[in-house]
Amino acid sequence: MSALQRSGSRLLSADSEHSAIFQCLQGTPQPHSAQLSTGVPTPGLRRILLTASGGAFRGWEADALQKVTVADAVKHPNWSMGRKITVDSATLMNKGLEVIEAHYLFGMGFDHIEIVIHPQSIIHSLVELEDSSVLAQPGWPDMRLPLLYALSWPKRLPTPWRRLDLAAIGQLDFGAPDSRKYPCMDLAYAAGRQGGTMPAVLNAANEQAVALFPEERIHFLEIPRLIEQACDQHRQDWHAAPDLELVLQVDGWARQKVRELQAQTAATR
């Protein structure tokens, strides 16, 4: 973010949720790209609502996750994605990482960024403004629009794509995420609030744990456990203002730590 400020460049998100937030903010008095530093809020913005599909297990009870298989976790109900991001959707880590992303892009504190389960994936995110107005960006689940908008902003280009038909959709549902079912969500909030090197450890530990899961070297519920252990062990070496070299070092450390923790667990079985 500091490099953007020095160069006067703009950063436009191609992710659907953050594109939706940015699109909604075009209606505020001072629309601009997300080039703000942490702690500098976008003018007029009070709250961000990040919508989440709930992933493969949104209809499951938390206790039922003991029976999860790899095949269960990689079946996303709405999107066709790669295996890794589909597992992240099942744990809700994808949304936790998006919370951290939104914090940096739009300068909002973590207490003002919320996750909402929205099974239909029609509303891609919402913003609440200071006057209590809530703006949303609905559309079919299709990544082409946020990609196009990032390339064409501030223009809107005509497209031949299917138009949204609310009558055909019929119903939109929303619900609060269950922390018992999605412990990765709270891990992401905690890492984001601590800042510094902790988000890098969170991300790297998650990537390593998710890589072990399809190989059936760990159970689905061990993913958040390994991430939490890696974050806990990093606290003594945490740095508040890392440079890129240190970020890469802690990234490698976290991946190795997860492998070590998994090996220790396997040896005791």
CORRAWO-V760734 format. One record per run of one state. SS is the DSSP state (alpha for helix, beta for strand, coil for the rest). FROM is the first residue (numbers start at 0). TO is the last residue. If there is no record, write none. Layout:
[[SS | FROM | TO] [SS | FROM | TO]]
This chain:
[[coil | 0 | 0] [alpha | 1 | 6] [coil | 7 | 14] [alpha | 15 | 24] [coil | 25 | 43] [beta | 44 | 51] [coil | 52 | 53] [alpha | 54 | 56] [coil | 57 | 60] [alpha | 61 | 66] [coil | 67 | 68] [alpha | 69 | 72] [coil | 73 | 81] [alpha | 82 | 90] [coil | 91 | 91] [alpha | 92 | 105] [coil | 106 | 108] [alpha | 109 | 111] [beta | 112 | 116] [coil | 117 | 121] [beta | 122 | 128] [coil | 129 | 132] [beta | 133 | 137] [coil | 138 | 141] [alpha | 142 | 151] [coil | 152 | 164] [alpha | 165 | 168] [coil | 169 | 173] [beta | 174 | 175] [coil | 176 | 181] [alpha | 182 | 193] [coil | 194 | 196] [alpha | 197 | 213] [coil | 214 | 220] [alpha | 221 | 236] [coil | 237 | 242] [alpha | 243 | 267] [coil | 268 | 268]]
